[in-house]
Structure formats: structure tokens, C-alpha cells
Amino acid sequence: MAYQRLDKLDKQILRLIAGDARIPFLEVARACNVSGAAIHQRIQKLTNLGILKGSHFVIDPEKIGYETCAYIGLNLKNPEKFDSVVEELRKIPEVVECHYTTGDFDLFIKIYAFNNHHLLNIIHDKLQPLGLSRSETIISFNTSIDRQLPIVDIPVIDQDDMMDRNI
């Protein structure tokens, strides 16, 4: 995970597309006072660097029947089986995030279920067989904040620095 330094144009582009992923590139070009080709090149560069990881529509889970959102801390009986457990978690469609963490848990997952009964079935039938020593479930009542990381305080490299390093 190499840190990438961004110039002012990169930051301006990221601010615009983070606000609206469907904004036309020509509109971004006008706002940045550069050509459409320059925007295409910068977007490709940001994608190749892994800064942009694509764009997608966000589905509201509750609107399609998933009324329960839970975070579950998992402790493995055999932590050396971490990779195989993660592969099995990938096969459970209700698991939407998985993090390897410090603290009390080996893994921390985010899961959506239709209701509490469905959540109990997932925990009992799909998670417990993975070799858990224990788990702790926290149900989310509501998402208070859900946003992109702001593009405000990212260090900017100036044009002279870019020239010195042939960027």
C-alpha cells in the first residue's frame, strides 16, 4: 500500500467525482479548466495507481429486504487458518466486509440479513462451522454517517517538485 502523492489537478478531479461518480468527464474538464483528454488520462492514471477502484451503484440493503445490519467480531480456534476462513467468508453473500484487526478479535465482519432470525441462521449454519472459538455480534440500528473519505487534507506536490522528479 504505497502512498501516492497527488497534485492539485488530481485532488480537484477526485473531489468532483467523489461528489458524483456519474459526472461527465467533459464537465470535470470544464470545472478543472483542462481538456477532456487530460481528464481521461488522469482518471486512467488514478485507476492504475489504485487510488480509484472503479465506480458502482450503491444498493440500499433495507429497500431490498435486508433489515438487519450487524458487525461481528470473530475469534478463530486456529488463527493460522485465517486465509482459508476468509475464503469461506467470501462464499457467504451476506458478508459484505471483512477486516483483519488488532484488539479482541481476529476478524471483524459486516453482514446484512433479512431479519434477526436470518442473522441467527447465518451465525449458526455458516459462521460457526468455520472454526470459531467465539464471536460477538453488534446490531446496527441505523447508519448515521456513510460517506467517501474527503479530499481535503491530502498533501499536494507542486509543479516544480514534479519537474524535479520527472513526474
N, C-alpha and C positions, 0 to 999 in steps of 0.2 A: 504494500500500500504506500507507494511513493507519493509524497506531497507534490502537487503541481502548482507552480506559481502562475497567476493569471494577470493579464494586462487589463487596462480599463475597458477595452472593447469586449473582451471575454466576459468581464463582470456585467457589463451592460446587457449583453446578449443573454446571459444566464438569468438576470433579473426579469427580463421581458418574457422569456419562455417559461420560467418558473411560475410566473403570474398567469400565463395562458399557454399551455402546450400546443394549442391549435392556432396560435397566431401565425399568419402567413409570413414566410421569410422576407418577402418584399416590404411588409410593414415593419419588420425588425430592421431591415436595411435602412428604411427611411428614418426610423427613430434614432438609428446609430450614425446616420449620415455617411453610409458606405454603400457599395454596390451589393446587389443580390448575390452575385458570385462570391463576394467576400464573406457574406453570412454563411452561404453553403460550405465554404472552405473551413470557416471557424467552427461550425457545428460539427463537421466531419472530424476536425482536429480534437474537439472536446469529447467526441464519442470515442475516437481512437485512444485517447488518454484515459478513458474510463470515467471521466468526470460526468458525462451524460450517459445514462444507462437506458436510453430509449424513452419512449412516451407510450402511455396507455390510458385507457379509460378506467376510472375508479368506480367499482360497483359498490353500492350501499348494501352491505350484507343484510341489514334489517328489512330492506324493501323486497328481498327475495326469500324471506322466511327464516333467516338466521338471527334469532332474537337474543341469543346468549353469546357474549364475548368473554373469554376467560384467559387469564395468564396462569401458566402452570410451571412451577419450579420442579425440576426432575433431578433426583439423585440416582445414579446408576449403581447397581451391585458391583459391576466390573467396569470402572471408568476406562479401562483400556479398550473397551468395545464402543467407545464414543463414535467412531466413524460408521460402524455398522448400524448403530442406533439412529444416527442422523439419516442414513439411507432409508431406514424403515419409516422414520418420521416423514420423509419426503413422499411416501406412498399413501399417507393419510391426508386426504384432500382438505379436511377441516383445519389442519395445521398450516397457518399462513406465515408464521415467522418462527425461527429457531435461533437462539443465541447461545454460544459457549461463554459462560460467565465466571466471574470471581464470586466469592461470598458463599452463601449457604447451599447453592445449587450447582450441579454440573452443567445443566442446560436449563434454559428458560424459554418457553414456547408461548405463542399467542395462538388461540384456537377459536373458531366460530362453531356454534352448534344451534340447531333449531330451537332447543329449549333445554332446561336443566336435565331432563330425563335423557335426552340425546347426549348431552355432555357426560353424564354418568356412564352411559354405554361406551362412549369413546374411551374414557379413562379406564374402565374395567376391561373392555374387549380388545382395545387397540394399543393402549399405552402400557398397562401392567405387564403384558406378555413380553415387552421389550427388555425386561430385566431391571426393574426399578427397585431400589431399596426403600424409597419413599417419594412422595410427591406432595406438593402444596398448591392448591387451586385458589385463585383470586378472581372473582367475577367482577367484571366492569359493568357498572350501571349505565354509564354514559361517557362518551368521548368529549372532553371539554376543550381540548386543543388537538388539532390534527393538521399539520402544515409542513411545507417544504422548509428545509434549512434556509434561512435568509442569506442573500448575497449582499452583505453589508460590510463586514469587517475582514474580508479576505484580503491579505496583503497583495498589493499591486506592484508589478515591476514596471519601471518606466522605460521609455523608448531607448534611452542611452544604454541602459543595462541590457536590453535586448540586443542592441547592436554589438556591444562588447562580447556577448556570448553567442553571437550569430544565430539568434532565435528567429 
